[in-house]
Amino acid sequence: MRLAYGCVALALAAGCGSKPAPSRAESPPREPAAAQVVNATILANGCQHLGAANAKLAERAMYQLVEGCSSVPGGSARFEATLEPGGRIEIAAAPGQPDVVPICILKHSLEHKVALAKPCRLDVKIAQTSVPVSVEAGAN
């Protein structure tokens, strides 16, 4: 057992006589390039009474909230956004979700331009995914 241990220790220090160390001309293999993408899904079922024009404004308000998110802690998050008459947007964790909303959402002014007589609730899910990106030969 002592010899095997000595070989492992030598392998870490000097390669244990197996493979020669890579020359300086060789470069280590590159990790595949990937881009982080954040997608948003907005369910406006609680705002069906708005009509087409106001529904578009509500959807645009939600996309403006998530457009600055370049990452999502934990990979995904669900929350509820309630559009209030007067222009405020109330944000709360969705039922069954941790009581946390990504900071990228809270960096925006929580206001909208939808003309409302009563509150309108939207369910929002954002998710971060990694998408492979091809790197052209010779690019650094």
N, C-alpha and C positions, 0 to 999 in steps of 0.2 A: 504494500500500500504506500509505503514511503516513496518508492520510485515513481509511481503514478502521480502522486502529489507533486513531486519535484518536477516532473515533466510539465504538469499544468502550470506550475509557477514559472518555469522556463518558457513555456509557450506564450505566456503573457508578456514576458520580458524580451525574449529573443526569438520566438517562433519555434522552438524545440526542434530545430533542424528540419522542419517540414518544408513549407513553401517559402521562397524568397520574398522579401518585402517588395511591394510594388515600387517601380521606379518613379521618379518625379514626373516623367512625361505622361504616365498613366493618370487619368483622373477618375475619381470614384464615380460609380454610376449615379446619374441624376434621378431624383425622385420625380415621378410624373407630376407635371404642373396641374394645379387645380384652382378654380375660382370659387369663392364662396358666394352663393346666391340666396337671397331672402325672398320668399314668395308670400303673398298675402291672399287669403280667402275671406271674403266678406259676405255674410249671409244677412240680407236685409228683410227677412221675413216679418220682423216686427214693425216694418215701415211701409207695408203694402198700401196704406191709405194715402201716401204722399203724392201719387201721380208720377208720370214719367220724368218730368223736368226736375222736380224736387228729389226724386230717387237718385238721379244722376248727381245732383249736388251732394247728397248724403254719401254716395259712393266715393266721390272725389274727396270729400273731407276725410274719409277713412284712409284712402290711399296716401293723402298728404301726411297723415299721422305715421304711416309705416315706411314712407319713402326713404327716410334717413337711416333705416336699420340695416347695417352691414353684417350684423351677427345677432344671433338669438341665444342667450344662455340656455343650455340644456337642449338646444336644437329646435325646440318649438315652444310656442306659448299660445294660449287661448285667453281671450278676455271679452268683456262686453263693453260696448260704447253706447251710451245713451245720449242722443241729441235732445237737448232741452229747448223749449221755447225761449227765445231771447238770445240764442247763440252759444250757450255753454255746452261742452261735451264732458259727460261724466264717464270715468273709466273705472271698471271693477273687474276683478278676476272672474272667470266663468265658473259656474257651479262645478264642484269636484276638482277644481284646479288650485294649485297653491296660491295664496294671497299675494301674488307678485305680478307686476306688469313690467316688461322690459323698459329700461331707462330711455332707450331711443324713442319710445312713444311719448314719454313725458317731457321730452325736450321741446316739443312743439307747443304753440299756443293751443289750448284746448277749446277752440271756437269753430263754429260753422256758420254758413250763410243760408241755411234752409229755413224757409218760412213755415213755422210749425204752430199748430194750435194746441197740441199735446205732445208729450215725449215720444220718442221713437228709438227703439233699441236695435242695435246691430250686433251680431256675433262675429268676432274677428279671430282668425287663426293665422299666425305667422310661423313659418318654418324655414330653417336654414339648411341648405344642401350643398354638397361639394360636387362641382361639375368638372370633369377632366378637360384640360385645355391642351391642344397640340402646340408644341414648341417647334418652330422651324429649325432645320439644321443650321448650325453656325451662329444661332442667336445666343446671346449671353444672358 
